[in-house]
Amino acid sequence: MICKLTGKEGVPVEAHIIPKSFYLLDPSGPLQLLTNTPGHYPKKCWKGTYDTTIVTADGEAVFNPLDNYAARLLLSEFPKTTPILRDGKVVAYQYEAYDYAKLKLFFLS
């Protein structure tokens, strides 16, 4: 297949639409895709949400540094954030420092 990112021929991979690190793993069951959207509930995802028609291993490797950065920042570093309150409710979290360009590219990718 032709990789939609690199434009080169290669073997397709299971490119996860949402990086695996953003799934909460319950050892007693499947991965769960969680959302805070009203009316939408957690979904079971045995292998995650992926597409085998997008990229090859070379293309997937382009996303890895961005995925790793976002996972480290948004998951591992989250306990270090400062909650921002409005009327006694948490409306956001503030990070002391982060790489805006990397985080933006992660969300765009």
Residue pairs with C-beta under 8 A, 6 or more apart in sequence:
1 9
1 10
1 11
1 12
1 53
1 56
2 8
2 9
3 9
3 10
3 54
3 55
3 56
3 58
3 59
4 54
4 55
4 59
5 54
5 55
5 59
5 62
6 55
6 56
6 58
6 59
6 62
8 56
8 58
9 56
10 56
10 57
10 58
10 59
11 56
11 57
12 52
12 53
12 54
12 55
12 56
13 52
13 55
13 56
13 57
13 60
14 47
14 50
14 51
14 52
15 50
15 51
15 52
15 54
15 55
15 59
15 60
15 63
16 48
16 49
16 50
17 49
17 50
17 51
18 33
18 48
18 49
19 63
19 67
19 70
19 71
20 48
21 67
21 68
21 71
21 75
22 71
22 74
22 75
23 31
23 32
23 33
23 45
23 48
24 31
24 32
24 34
25 31
26 32
29 44
30 44
30 45
30 46
31 44
31 45
31 46
31 47
31 48
32 42
32 43
32 44
32 45
33 42
33 43
33 45
33 49
34 42
35 41
35 42
55 63
63 109
65 102
66 102
66 105
66 106
66 109
67 106
69 99
69 102
69 103
69 106
70 102
70 103
70 106
70 107
73 95
73 98
73 103
77 95
78 93
80 95
80 96
81 93
81 94
81 95
82 93
82 94
82 96
83 90
83 92
83 93
83 94
84 90
84 91
84 92
84 93
84 94
85 91
